[in-house]
Amino acid sequence: MKNKPAEIDLPLKGIRIIDLATFVAAPFAASILSEFGADVIKVEDPKSGDSLRKFGTPTPRGDGLTWLTEARNKRSITLNLRDPEGQKIFIDLAESADIVCENFRPGTLEKWNIGWDILHKLNPQLILLRVSGYGQTGPYKDRPAFARIAHAFGALSYLTGMPGGPPLTPGSTSLADYISGLYGAVGILLALRARDSSGNGQMIDIALFESVFRVLDEIATAYSWNGTVRPRLGVHTSNACPHGHFETADNEWISIACTNDKMFARFAEVMGCPDLSSPNQFGNYLTRIKHADEVNAIVSKWFKELNRADALEKCLKGSVPAAPVNSIADIFQDQHYKERGTIIGIYEPTLDEEIMVPAPLPRLSSTPGKIKNLGPTLGNANDEIYGGELKMEADQIIDLKRRGII
């Protein structure tokens, strides 16, 4: 019988996170860190749980697929934070925690008597991640917001859509929440590193709109420089040409990116029109941008005469950056996704089947992330936490449940 390989200690082993947040943004930060060893206790309302449970495609157990995917590696407890007794129990939990994640409207924790001042005094080493639509300060801090609102306020929606058409939702996904969750995870890691030196925790303030705004390349700098307001550009972009999506003969789409003159010269060779990259035609990127409509028309005509597979083969053979515009059905058939294990199957006992989910990121060579479990059932760790860790008697737990506190 072969010996089992030794269990590798993950980088965040011993770090405890209390996730008070709902929906996606701050919980996503906790999920990322859980994959690398952090113990995450998910605190949910006793009656309804996190509203993310009912979001997306439902399953026979009542929780949606989004919950199974995004609440992975967490243990759920129920606790009424609006009740003074529930607040006291939370304080007991926070005393030994490393991180608390929340994304309520600013002032909510303070209203519940568990705000930053109280938590920091109670546990000076505690790190508090606060995610909100507009941040903890500023004239709009009390406004409600979701990802769609952040996309609009942060200028992403303005850029999304066809020229002259309406602003669109980018990708019909909660992009602002996920970007904010990533920034939240980075903020927590930085705060942990700072705590190693100072011994003190700190508060992290993340606004959904700022996370979106930060990834919009030069639009702020260009506007301050010369007043340029980038319009909606549809399938193309403003900084390079040809650089966009083109339809093929089989009604599929392909993406190419000619970000400099050398790449365009290679692409001109692939199209069988090397003269297009000469200095007196479109060899200079500024000339291509100035005459983008003309260049894109030439490229569009070429792609329209080829099936996507043939066009992709020609581009890649000529070292032109290109890729199919994949649907999720395409992705499940793609060999590269399979070889890298970008999507993995996790057995879910409550459904008695394997659920396919995105694999942990980033990929670490020595201590890769792990998924121990998918999103938990509501209150699955109540007895473990309340009875085991907080040493509550069984009668006390029953009474707290009866009164709706846990």
C-alpha positions in Angstrom: 0.0 0.0 0.0 1.4 3.4 -1.0 1.9 6.0 1.6 -0.4 9.0 1.3 1.4 12.2 0.4 1.9 14.6 3.4 -0.7 17.3 3.6 0.8 20.6 2.6 0.2 23.6 4.9 -1.4 26.3 2.9 -0.1 29.9 3.2 -3.0 31.2 5.3 -3.4 28.3 7.6 -4.3 29.6 11.1 -6.0 32.8 9.7 -9.6 33.1 10.7 -12.1 35.2 8.7 -15.6 36.1 9.8 -17.7 36.8 6.7 -20.7 39.0 7.6 -21.2 40.2 4.1 -23.9 39.3 1.6 -24.0 38.6 -2.1 -20.7 38.7 -3.9 -18.0 41.4 -3.4 -16.6 41.0 0.2 -17.6 37.3 0.3 -15.6 36.7 -2.9 -12.5 38.1 -1.1 -13.1 35.6 1.7 -13.6 32.8 -0.7 -10.3 33.5 -2.5 -8.4 33.4 0.8 -10.2 30.3 2.0 -8.7 28.4 -1.0 -5.3 29.1 0.4 -5.9 28.0 4.0 -8.0 30.7 5.8 -10.8 29.4 7.9 -14.0 31.3 6.9 -17.0 31.4 9.1 -20.0 32.6 7.1 -22.5 34.5 9.4 -26.0 34.5 8.0 -29.4 35.8 9.0 -31.3 32.9 10.8 -34.5 33.3 8.8 -33.3 33.9 5.2 -29.6 33.4 5.0 -27.5 35.3 2.5 -29.6 36.5 -0.4 -27.0 35.0 -2.8 -28.4 31.5 -1.9 -31.4 32.2 -4.1 -29.5 33.9 -7.0 -29.0 32.1 -10.3 -30.0 28.6 -11.3 -31.8 26.8 -8.4 -30.9 23.2 -7.3 -33.1 20.6 -5.6 -31.8 21.5 -2.2 -33.0 25.1 -2.5 -29.6 26.9 -2.9 -28.6 28.1 -6.3 -25.5 27.2 -8.3 -24.0 30.6 -7.7 -24.1 29.9 -4.0 -22.4 26.5 -4.4 -19.7 28.1 -6.5 -19.0 31.3 -4.6 -19.5 30.3 -1.0 -17.1 27.4 -1.3 -14.8 26.4 1.6 -17.0 28.2 4.1 -18.8 27.1 7.3 -22.2 28.7 7.9 -23.5 29.9 11.2 -26.8 31.8 11.7 -26.8 34.9 13.9 -29.2 37.9 14.2 -26.9 40.9 14.2 -29.8 43.2 14.7 -30.4 41.8 18.2 -28.2 42.9 21.1 -27.7 39.3 22.2 -26.6 38.4 18.7 -24.2 41.3 18.7 -22.7 40.1 21.9 -22.2 36.6 20.4 -20.5 38.2 17.4 -18.2 40.2 19.7 -17.2 36.9 21.3 -16.4 35.5 17.8 -14.5 38.7 16.7 -12.2 38.6 19.8 -10.1 35.8 18.3 -10.6 36.5 14.6 -8.0 37.9 12.2 -10.4 39.4 9.7 -14.0 40.5 9.4 -15.5 41.1 6.0 -18.7 43.2 5.5 -20.4 45.0 2.7 -23.4 46.7 4.2 -24.2 50.3 3.7 -21.8 52.6 5.6 -22.9 53.0 9.2 -24.7 49.7 9.5 -22.1 48.0 11.7 -22.1 51.1 13.9 -25.9 51.0 14.2 -25.5 47.4 15.4 -22.8 48.4 17.9 -20.1 46.4 16.2 -18.4 49.2 14.2 -14.7 49.7 13.6 -14.0 51.7 16.7 -15.5 49.0 19.0 -13.9 46.1 17.1 -10.5 47.7 17.0 -10.6 48.4 20.7 -11.7 44.9 21.4 -9.1 43.2 19.1 -6.4 45.6 18.0 -5.0 43.0 15.6 -8.3 42.7 13.7 -8.5 43.6 10.1 -11.9 44.9 8.8 -12.7 44.7 5.1 -15.5 47.1 4.2 -16.9 47.0 0.7 -19.7 49.4 -0.3 -21.0 51.0 -3.5 -19.5 54.4 -3.0 -17.1 53.9 -0.1 -17.2 54.9 3.6 -16.8 58.6 2.9 -18.0 61.2 0.5 -21.4 62.8 -0.3 -22.8 59.6 -1.9 -21.7 57.1 0.8 -25.3 56.4 1.9 -26.6 55.6 -1.6 -27.5 52.0 -2.3 -25.6 50.3 -5.0 -25.0 47.0 -6.8 -22.5 46.0 -9.5 -24.7 47.4 -12.3 -24.8 50.8 -10.5 -21.0 50.7 -10.1 -20.5 49.9 -13.8 -22.6 53.0 -14.6 -21.1 55.4 -12.1 -17.6 54.1 -12.7 -17.8 54.8 -16.5 -17.6 51.2 -17.7 -21.2 51.1 -19.0 -20.6 54.3 -20.9 -17.9 52.5 -22.9 -19.9 49.4 -23.5 -22.0 48.9 -26.7 -22.0 49.7 -30.4 -21.1 53.2 -31.7 -24.2 55.4 -31.4 -26.1 52.7 -29.5 -27.2 52.6 -25.9 -24.8 51.8 -23.0 -24.9 48.1 -22.3 -24.3 45.8 -19.3 -20.7 44.5 -19.6 -21.0 40.7 -19.9 -24.2 40.4 -17.9 -22.1 39.5 -14.8 -21.4 41.2 -11.5 -17.9 42.3 -12.7 -17.6 45.2 -10.2 -18.3 42.8 -7.3 -15.6 40.4 -8.5 -13.0 43.1 -9.1 -13.8 44.6 -5.7 -13.4 41.2 -4.1 -10.0 40.8 -5.7 -8.9 44.2 -4.4 -10.4 43.2 -1.1 -8.2 40.0 -1.0 -5.1 42.1 -1.9 -6.0 44.6 0.8 -6.3 41.9 3.4 -3.0 40.4 2.4 -1.3 43.8 2.6 -2.9 44.5 6.0 -1.7 41.1 7.3 1.8 41.9 6.1 1.6 45.3 7.8 0.4 43.7 11.0 3.4 41.4 11.0 5.5 44.6 11.5 3.2 46.8 13.6 1.1 44.3 15.5 -2.0 46.3 14.6 -4.9 45.6 12.3 -6.5 48.2 10.1 -9.7 49.0 8.2 -9.9 48.5 4.4 -12.3 50.8 2.5 -13.3 49.6 -1.0 -15.9 51.2 -3.2 -17.4 49.2 -6.0 -17.2 52.1 -8.4 -13.5 52.8 -7.7 -12.6 49.1 -8.5 -14.3 49.5 -11.9 -12.8 52.9 -12.5 -9.3 51.7 -11.8 -9.2 49.2 -14.6 -10.3 51.6 -17.4 -6.7 52.3 -18.7 -6.1 55.9 -19.8 -9.5 57.4 -19.9 -9.0 59.7 -16.9 -5.5 60.7 -18.0 -6.6 61.3 -21.6 -9.5 63.5 -20.5 -7.3 65.6 -18.2 -4.7 65.8 -20.9 -6.7 67.0 -23.9 -10.4 66.7 -23.0 -11.0 63.4 -24.9 -14.2 61.5 -24.0 -13.8 58.0 -25.3 -17.1 56.9 -27.0 -18.6 53.5 -27.3 -16.5 51.6 -29.9 -18.4 48.3 -30.2 -16.2 45.5 -31.4 -13.1 47.6 -31.8 -10.9 49.8 -29.6 -9.3 53.3 -29.7 -5.7 52.5 -29.0 -4.8 50.0 -31.7 -6.0 48.8 -35.1 -7.0 46.2 -36.2 -7.8 45.3 -32.6 -11.3 43.8 -32.1 -13.8 41.1 -33.0 -14.6 40.1 -36.6 -17.3 37.8 -38.0 -16.4 34.8 -40.1 -18.1 33.0 -42.9 -19.7 30.5 -40.6 -21.3 33.2 -38.5 -18.8 32.8 -35.7 -16.6 35.5 -34.3 -12.8 35.8 -33.9 -10.8 38.2 -31.8 -7.4 39.7 -33.0 -5.0 42.1 -31.4 -2.5 44.0 -33.5 -1.0 46.2 -30.9 2.0 47.4 -32.8 3.4 47.8 -36.3 5.3 44.5 -36.4 2.1 42.5 -35.5 0.2 44.3 -38.2 2.9 43.5 -40.7 2.6 39.9 -39.9 -1.2 40.1 -40.2 -0.9 41.8 -43.6 1.3 38.8 -44.7 -1.3 36.4 -43.4 -4.0 38.2 -45.4 -1.8 38.0 -48.6 -1.6 41.8 -48.7 1.9 42.7 -47.4 1.8 46.1 -49.1 -0.8 47.2 -46.5 2.0 47.4 -43.9 4.2 49.7 -46.1 5.0 53.2 -44.8 2.9 54.8 -47.5 -0.2 52.8 -46.5 -1.0 51.6 -43.0 2.4 50.6 -41.7 2.3 53.2 -38.9 -0.1 52.7 -36.0 -1.2 56.3 -35.9 -2.2 56.1 -39.6 -4.2 52.9 -38.9 -6.0 54.6 -36.0 -6.8 57.6 -38.1 -8.1 55.4 -40.9 -9.6 52.7 -38.6 -12.8 52.4 -40.6 -10.9 51.7 -43.8 -8.5 49.2 -42.1 -11.3 47.4 -40.3 -13.4 47.1 -43.5 -10.4 45.4 -45.3 -10.0 43.0 -42.3 -13.7 42.3 -42.0 -13.9 41.4 -45.7 -11.0 38.9 -45.3 -12.5 37.2 -42.3 -15.9 37.0 -43.9 -14.4 34.8 -46.6 -13.1 32.2 -44.1 -14.6 29.8 -41.6 -13.5 30.6 -38.0 -11.3 27.5 -37.7 -9.4 28.3 -40.9 -9.0 31.9 -40.0 -7.7 31.0 -36.6 -5.2 28.6 -38.1 -3.9 31.1 -40.5 -3.5 33.8 -37.9 -1.8 31.6 -35.4 0.5 30.2 -38.1 1.5 33.8 -38.9 2.1 34.6 -35.2 -0.9 37.0 -35.1 -2.5 37.1 -31.6 -6.0 35.6 -32.2 -8.6 33.6 -30.4 -12.2 32.4 -30.9 -14.9 34.4 -29.1 -15.9 31.5 -27.0 -19.3 30.6 -25.6 -19.3 28.5 -22.4 -20.2 25.5 -24.6 -17.0 26.1 -26.6 -15.0 26.3 -23.4 -16.2 22.9 -22.1 -14.8 21.4 -25.4 -11.5 23.3 -25.4 -8.4 21.2 -24.8 -6.5 24.0 -23.2 -9.1 24.5 -20.5 -9.0 20.7 -19.9 -5.2 20.4 -19.8 -4.9 23.3 -17.3 -7.8 22.1 -15.1 -9.4 25.5 -15.3 -12.8 23.9 -14.5 -12.9 21.2 -11.9 -15.5 18.8 -10.5 -16.3 18.8 -6.8 -18.6 16.2 -5.3 -21.5 17.8 -3.5 -23.1 15.3 -1.0 -26.3 17.3 -0.5 -27.0 16.8 -4.2 -25.2 13.5 -4.6 -23.4 14.7 -7.8 -20.3 16.3 -9.1 -20.6 20.1 -9.6 -18.3 21.8 -12.1 -16.7 25.1 -10.9 -13.8 27.4 -11.7 -10.5 26.2 -10.2 -8.7 28.2 -7.5 -6.6 31.1 -8.6 -3.8 32.2 -8.6 -1.8 29.0 -9.3 1.0 28.5 -6.8 3.6 25.9 -7.6 4.2 24.7 -4.0 1.0 25.6 -2.1 -1.8 25.5 -4.7 -5.3 26.5 -3.6 -7.9 23.8 -2.7 -11.6 23.5 -2.6 -12.7 21.5 0.4 -16.4 22.0 0.0 -19.0 24.0 -2.0 -21.4 26.5 -0.5 -22.6 25.2 2.8 -26.2 24.6 3.9 -27.6 27.3 6.2 -26.2 27.0 9.7 -24.3 23.8 9.0 -21.6 24.8 11.6 -23.9 26.1 14.4 -23.2 23.2 16.7 -19.5 23.1 15.8 -19.0 26.9 16.5 -21.5 27.6 19.3 -21.3 24.3 21.1 -17.7 23.5 20.4 -15.8 26.7 20.3 -17.9 29.1 22.3 -18.8 26.3 24.8 -22.5 27.0 24.8 -24.7 24.4 26.5 -27.2 22.5 24.4 -30.2 24.1 26.2 -28.8 27.6 25.6 -28.4 26.8 21.8 -32.0 25.5 21.7 -33.2 28.7 23.4 -31.3 31.0 21.1 -32.7 29.2 18.1 -36.2 29.4 19.5 -35.9 33.2 19.9 -34.4 33.7 16.4 -31.0 34.9 17.6 -29.2 32.0 16.0 
